[in-house]
Amino acid sequence: MAIKRHIQTPIMHRIVEAGDLIFIGGTTADDKSADIRGQTSQILAKLETLLQQGGSNKEHVVQATIYLSDLSLKAEMNEVWTAWFSADDLPARAAVGVAELAKGTLVEITFVAAKA
């Protein structure tokens, strides 16, 4: 299986293609002053761009992992999440509460998607 890596950072590649799957590393909002809705919207917009760069789109997301700094924010995050995805295209998902994310980060999301 051919593996291709794209957008290298000092600690990872943002996108890794393995066969017909695309793995997108943890993505956070740029504006850390935004609330959970704002940060989630920013992240999903960034992920949409990364999906396109990897040859996919949001309809092909098969799995997501969401890290929340406070699980009490989950309902607000879900409002943005369910508005962004079509009900027919919702991926398998886990939402995990974590003790600490980078300063000001309320949410971080990873995706696995099939190539479009």
Secondary structure as UniProt FT lines:
FT   STRAND          3..8
FT   STRAND          13..18
FT   TURN            19..20
FT   STRAND          21..27
FT   TURN            32..33
FT   HELIX           36..53
FT   TURN            54..55
FT   HELIX           58..60
FT   STRAND          61..68
FT   HELIX           71..73
FT   HELIX           74..84
FT   HELIX           87..89
FT   STRAND          92..97
FT   TURN            103..104
FT   STRAND          107..114
//
